[in-house]
């Protein structure tokens, strides 16, 4: 089985952006508004490896599609026989690094590190793309970089700038407070259902001022296909770590995530790959 992600961005929804602009004009305690756009993630389906080459799989650690500038991210290129191979790394479809190891660490992420990443072993097909977004907001709502299907666990995290403490965290879906009675920085949904579909955002307090970040997980119809085995990356124990899982009949729903624009610059940090 092969697991893949694909995520073309489309135009932002004006309603959410307009609401943030109005709040900003009326003195609400917000950072510059976050432009919101959709990124659809769905599995790449296949009956198995091709006769000539096996496809690699690219994963991120930590497993979030959005991180803060200056944080560390490790990319791992998984293949059945990694030893003795060279690995080529791609960003936005262009090769930028070749290594003997099957992992690549971005020690201090910068704005230019954002993009769609792929990897390829010397005798394998290129992996499906994984999107990495670099944020400079004070507060972000992090979602997994991998697809989450109906019935699987879903984990979202309200995260302050470089791990700063955030108090009074609240989670909202379509503007309705869905904060559990015992809330921490993560919102865990044990089994994602249709009713969990919607636009999510979180709020919290840092240094007595509240900031808002928009991000989301939504459910869409799974594309029709017949007969071939499917794979997904499931969130199991621990709840936010991806593991592959295959089945014969496709699940009906797949989640999608919203992304946000990077606002004003903070103090610069040099990019550093290891």
C-alpha positions in Angstrom: 0.0 0.0 0.0 1.0 3.6 -0.6 0.0 6.5 1.5 -0.1 10.0 -0.1 -1.2 13.5 0.6 -2.1 16.2 -1.9 -3.1 19.7 -1.0 -3.8 22.4 -3.7 -4.7 25.7 -2.1 -7.8 27.7 -3.2 -9.0 31.2 -2.6 -9.6 32.3 1.0 -13.2 32.6 2.4 -13.9 36.3 2.5 -16.4 35.9 5.4 -13.9 34.9 8.0 -11.2 37.3 6.7 -13.8 40.2 6.7 -14.8 39.4 10.3 -11.2 39.6 11.5 -10.7 42.9 9.6 -13.8 44.4 11.3 -12.6 43.2 14.7 -9.2 44.7 14.1 -10.7 48.0 13.1 -12.9 48.1 16.2 -10.0 47.7 18.6 -10.3 44.0 19.4 -7.1 42.4 20.8 -6.0 40.7 17.7 -2.8 40.4 15.8 -3.0 41.4 12.1 -5.8 39.3 10.7 -5.1 35.8 9.4 -6.1 35.2 5.8 -7.8 31.9 5.5 -7.5 29.4 2.6 -8.4 25.8 2.1 -5.9 22.9 1.6 -7.6 19.6 0.7 -5.8 16.5 1.8 -6.8 13.1 0.4 -5.1 9.8 0.0 -3.2 8.7 -3.1 -4.8 5.3 -3.9 -2.9 2.4 -5.5 -3.0 -1.3 -5.8 0.6 -1.5 -4.7 4.2 -0.7 -5.8 4.9 -0.4 -9.5 7.0 -3.2 -11.2 10.1 -1.0 -11.5 10.1 1.3 -8.4 8.6 1.6 -5.0 7.2 4.9 -3.8 8.7 6.4 -0.7 6.7 8.1 2.1 7.5 11.4 3.7 6.7 12.2 7.3 7.1 15.2 9.6 8.2 15.3 13.2 6.5 17.0 15.0 3.5 15.9 13.0 2.0 19.4 12.5 1.4 21.1 9.2 2.1 24.5 10.8 5.0 25.5 13.0 6.5 28.7 14.3 9.5 30.3 12.6 12.7 29.2 14.4 11.3 25.8 15.5 12.9 22.5 14.5 11.3 20.1 12.0 12.6 16.7 10.9 11.6 15.2 7.6 12.0 11.4 7.2 11.9 9.6 3.9 10.7 6.0 4.5 11.4 3.2 2.1 11.5 -0.6 2.4 15.4 -0.8 2.0 16.9 2.6 3.1 20.5 1.3 3.5 23.0 2.0 0.7 20.7 4.6 -1.0 21.0 8.3 -1.6 18.0 10.5 -0.9 17.0 13.6 -2.9 14.8 16.2 -1.2 12.4 18.5 -3.1 10.7 21.8 -2.1 8.0 23.1 -4.4 9.0 20.4 -6.9 12.6 21.5 -7.1 15.5 19.5 -5.7 17.5 21.3 -3.0 19.5 18.6 -1.1 20.9 15.2 -1.6 21.8 13.0 1.5 22.9 9.5 2.4 20.7 9.6 5.5 16.9 9.2 5.1 16.1 12.1 7.3 16.7 15.8 7.1 16.5 18.3 10.0 15.6 21.9 9.6 17.1 23.3 12.8 15.7 26.8 12.6 12.7 27.1 10.3 12.4 30.3 8.3 9.7 31.7 6.0 11.6 30.4 2.9 11.4 26.9 4.4 7.6 26.8 3.9 6.3 24.8 0.9 5.4 21.4 -0.5 8.1 18.8 0.3 8.8 15.5 -1.4 11.7 13.0 -1.2 13.0 10.2 -3.4 15.4 7.3 -2.9 17.8 6.5 -5.7 15.7 3.6 -7.1 12.2 4.7 -6.0 9.5 7.0 -7.1 9.1 10.4 -5.6 6.9 10.6 -2.5 3.6 12.4 -2.4 3.9 16.0 -1.2 3.6 17.2 2.4 2.8 20.8 3.1 4.8 22.7 5.7 3.6 26.2 6.8 5.8 28.6 8.8 3.9 31.0 11.0 4.8 34.2 12.9 1.4 34.6 14.7 1.4 34.7 18.5 -1.1 31.9 18.6 -1.8 29.1 16.1 -4.1 26.2 15.9 -2.0 23.2 14.8 -3.5 20.3 12.8 -1.9 17.1 11.6 -0.1 17.2 8.2 -1.6 13.9 7.3 -5.2 13.0 6.3 -7.7 11.9 9.0 -10.7 9.8 8.0 -14.1 9.4 9.6 -13.8 7.1 12.7 -10.2 7.9 13.4 -8.8 10.0 16.2 -8.3 13.7 15.5 -5.9 15.9 17.5 -5.8 19.8 17.3 -3.4 21.9 19.4 -3.7 25.6 20.4 -0.1 26.6 20.6 1.6 29.8 21.8 4.6 31.4 20.2 7.5 29.0 20.6 5.9 27.2 23.4 4.9 30.2 25.5 2.3 29.5 28.1 -1.3 30.2 27.0 -4.1 30.4 29.6 -7.8 30.4 29.2 -7.8 28.3 26.0 -11.2 27.9 24.3 -12.0 26.0 21.1 -14.8 27.0 18.7 -16.4 25.2 15.8 -18.4 27.5 13.4 -18.4 30.1 16.1 -19.8 27.8 18.8 -17.8 27.0 21.9 -16.9 23.3 21.9 -14.3 23.4 24.7 -14.4 20.2 26.8 -14.8 20.5 30.6 -11.1 19.6 31.2 -9.3 21.4 28.5 -5.5 21.7 27.9 -3.6 22.9 24.9 -4.9 19.9 22.8 -8.4 19.1 21.6 -8.7 15.4 21.1 -11.6 13.8 19.2 -11.5 10.0 19.7 -13.5 9.2 16.6 -14.1 12.0 14.0 -17.7 12.1 12.8 -19.7 14.2 10.3 -20.9 16.4 13.2 -17.3 17.3 13.9 -17.1 19.1 10.5 -16.7 22.8 10.6 -14.4 25.8 10.9 -12.4 25.6 14.1 -10.4 28.3 15.9 -9.0 28.7 19.3 -8.5 31.7 21.7 -6.2 32.1 24.6 -4.5 34.7 26.8 -0.8 35.6 26.6 0.6 38.5 28.7 -3.0 39.5 29.5 -3.9 40.1 25.9 -6.1 37.7 23.8 -5.1 36.7 20.3 -7.0 34.7 17.8 -5.9 32.3 15.1 -8.0 30.7 12.4 -7.4 27.1 11.3 -9.8 24.2 10.7 -10.5 20.6 10.0 -13.5 19.9 7.7 -15.1 16.7 6.4 -15.7 16.2 2.7 -17.1 13.3 0.6 -14.4 10.8 -0.1 -13.9 10.4 -3.9 -15.6 7.3 -5.5 -13.3 4.5 -6.5 -13.9 0.8 -6.9 -12.2 -2.3 -5.6 -8.6 -1.4 -4.9 -7.1 -1.4 -1.3 -7.0 2.0 0.4 -4.5 3.3 2.9 -4.6 6.1 5.4 -2.3 7.5 8.1 -4.2 6.9 11.3 -3.6 8.7 14.6 -3.2 6.1 17.3 -1.1 5.8 20.5 0.2 8.5 21.2 -2.8 10.3 19.7 -1.0 12.5 17.2 1.6 10.1 15.8 0.7 8.8 12.3 0.7 5.1 11.5 -0.3 3.5 8.1 -3.5 1.5 8.0 -5.1 -0.2 5.0 -8.6 -1.4 4.2 -10.6 -2.8 1.2 -13.6 -0.4 1.2 -13.0 3.3 1.3 -14.3 5.4 4.3 -16.9 8.0 3.2 -15.3 11.1 4.6 -11.9 12.8 4.7 -10.9 15.9 6.7 -9.4 19.1 5.2 -7.5 21.9 6.9 -7.5 25.6 6.6 -4.2 27.6 6.4 -3.4 31.1 7.3 -1.2 34.0 6.0 2.1 34.8 7.8 1.8 38.3 9.4 4.5 40.8 10.4 8.2 39.8 10.9 9.9 39.1 14.3 13.6 39.0 15.0 15.4 37.1 12.3 17.0 33.7 12.8 19.4 32.1 10.3 18.2 29.0 8.4 20.2 25.9 9.3 19.9 22.4 7.9 21.5 19.4 9.6 
